[in-house]
Amino acid sequence: MAEDRVSVLQKARERLVEDRRKMAVELCKPYARNTTRPAMEKFVELQNTIEAIDRAIEDEEKSSSDN
């Protein structure tokens, strides 16, 4: 059961990493008033979410080893 939860979290993480990579490409482009700031904010949001998922995976793995 915990393996299923970890698997789902890992898939979600992979998706977010792909989105973060796309956002990094946007940040490499020359500054544009209407697009750079939102791209920066989205990048940070994605990174925070990836880190939260990493913690959730760690928690699920710990929970399964405790049982």
SVG drawing of the C-alpha trace seen along z (x, -y; Angstrom):
<svg xmlns="http://www.w3.org/2000/svg" viewBox="-2 -45 21 49">
<polyline fill="none" stroke="black" stroke-width="0.4" points="0.0,0.0 2.8,-2.5 4.6,-1.5 1.5,-2.6 1.5,-6.0 5.2,-6.5 4.8,-5.6 2.0,-8.2 4.2,-10.8 7.1,-9.9 5.1,-10.3 3.8,-13.7 7.3,-14.8 8.5,-13.7 5.7,-15.8 6.7,-18.9 10.3,-18.5 9.4,-18.6 7.4,-21.7 10.3,-23.3 12.6,-22.5 10.3,-24.3 10.1,-27.3 13.9,-27.4 14.0,-27.7 11.6,-30.7 13.9,-32.3 16.8,-32.0 15.1,-34.3 15.7,-38.1 13.8,-40.0 10.2,-40.8 8.1,-42.8 5.0,-40.7 6.5,-37.2 9.7,-37.1 8.3,-37.9 5.4,-35.3 7.9,-32.7 10.1,-33.4 7.2,-33.0 6.0,-29.8 9.6,-28.4 9.7,-29.0 6.2,-27.5 7.2,-24.4 10.4,-24.0 8.6,-24.4 6.1,-21.8 8.8,-19.4 10.5,-19.8 7.1,-19.1 6.7,-16.0 10.2,-14.9 9.3,-15.2 6.0,-13.3 7.9,-10.5 10.4,-10.3 7.5,-10.2 5.7,-7.4 8.9,-5.4 9.5,-5.9 5.9,-4.9 6.2,-1.7 9.5,-0.7 8.0,-1.4 5.3,1.2"/>
</svg>
